[in-house]
């Protein structure tokens, strides 16, 4: 049972991070889809909230560090406060959202490759053979 616990400890953080990336993708996609919806406010899934849920906290160790965003109770999504709303009350910046989407996709691919590499190593350890 100790080996399975070790595997779970190695894989679980990557799986949680993948779930965070999936939720962030959905939030960004909703922002883009609602770019022309009057009164819509952009939402995001901040990384610091995910760290807090995992039992870690981001420390402010320098006066120029920014504190984490304050989330609405019971949710991982927060209203972004960066952009000023237009006349219709919508604050979605499509260019900014597309950049966030591209970055999130790159991070997701990186995590899937890390996870695949871990499983490949486990398979090699179990079978005694490496795969090409």
C-alpha positions in Angstrom: 0.0 0.0 0.0 3.0 2.3 0.5 3.8 2.3 -3.2 0.3 3.4 -4.1 0.4 6.2 -1.6 3.7 7.4 -3.0 2.2 7.4 -6.5 -0.8 9.2 -5.4 1.3 11.9 -3.6 3.3 12.3 -6.9 0.3 12.4 -9.2 -2.4 14.2 -7.1 -0.9 17.7 -7.3 -0.6 17.5 -11.0 -4.2 16.3 -11.3 -5.4 19.1 -9.1 -3.5 21.7 -11.2 -5.1 20.2 -14.4 -8.5 20.7 -12.8 -7.7 24.3 -12.0 -6.5 24.8 -15.6 -9.8 23.3 -16.9 -11.8 25.7 -14.6 -9.8 28.6 -15.7 -10.3 27.7 -19.4 -14.1 27.6 -18.8 -14.0 31.0 -17.0 -11.9 32.6 -19.8 -14.1 31.1 -22.5 -17.2 32.5 -20.7 -15.5 35.9 -20.7 -14.9 35.8 -24.4 -18.4 34.5 -25.1 -19.9 37.4 -23.1 -17.6 40.1 -24.5 -20.7 41.9 -25.9 -23.1 41.2 -23.1 -24.1 44.4 -21.3 -23.2 44.4 -17.6 -21.1 41.3 -17.8 -18.0 41.4 -15.6 -15.0 39.2 -16.4 -14.2 36.4 -14.0 -11.1 34.3 -13.4 -9.8 31.4 -11.3 -6.7 32.9 -9.5 -3.7 30.7 -8.8 -3.4 31.9 -5.2 -6.8 30.6 -4.4 -5.8 27.2 -5.6 -2.7 27.3 -3.4 -4.8 28.1 -0.4 -7.1 25.2 -1.1 -4.1 22.9 -1.2 -3.0 24.2 2.2 -0.3 26.6 0.9 -0.3 30.4 1.0 1.5 32.9 -1.1 3.7 35.1 1.2 4.1 38.8 0.7 7.9 39.1 1.4 8.5 42.4 -0.4 6.7 45.7 -0.3 6.1 45.5 -4.1 4.4 42.1 -3.9 0.7 42.2 -4.6 -1.7 40.5 -2.2 -4.0 37.8 -3.6 -7.4 38.6 -5.0 -10.4 38.5 -2.7 -12.8 35.8 -3.9 -16.5 35.8 -3.4 -17.5 33.3 -0.7 -18.1 29.8 -1.8 -16.5 30.1 -5.2 -13.1 30.0 -7.0 -14.1 32.7 -9.4 -13.5 36.4 -8.7 -14.6 39.5 -10.5 -11.5 41.1 -12.1 -10.9 44.6 -10.9 -8.3 45.6 -13.5 -10.4 47.0 -16.3 -12.8 49.9 -16.2 -16.3 48.9 -17.4 -17.4 50.4 -20.7 -20.6 52.4 -20.9 -22.7 49.2 -21.1 -21.0 47.9 -17.8 -19.0 45.2 -19.5 -15.3 45.1 -18.6 -14.1 42.2 -20.9 -10.9 42.9 -22.9 -11.0 40.3 -25.6 -7.3 40.7 -26.4 -6.3 40.2 -22.8 -8.6 37.2 -22.5 -7.2 35.6 -25.6 -3.7 36.0 -24.2 -4.8 34.4 -20.9 -6.4 31.6 -22.9 -3.1 31.0 -24.8 -1.0 31.0 -21.6 -3.5 28.6 -19.9 -3.4 26.2 -22.8 0.4 26.2 -22.7 0.4 25.5 -19.0 -2.2 22.7 -19.5 -0.1 21.0 -22.1 3.0 21.3 -19.9 1.1 19.6 -17.0 -0.3 16.8 -19.2 3.2 16.1 -20.5 4.5 16.0 -16.9 1.7 13.6 -15.9 2.4 11.4 -19.0 6.1 11.3 -18.1 5.3 10.2 -14.5 3.0 7.4 -15.8 5.6 6.4 -18.3 8.2 6.0 -15.5 5.8 4.0 -13.4 5.1 1.7 -16.4 8.8 1.3 -17.0 9.3 0.4 -13.3 6.5 -2.1 -13.4 7.4 -3.8 -16.7 11.2 -3.4 -16.6 11.2 -2.0 -20.1 11.4 1.5 -21.4 9.0 2.7 -24.1 10.1 4.8 -27.1 
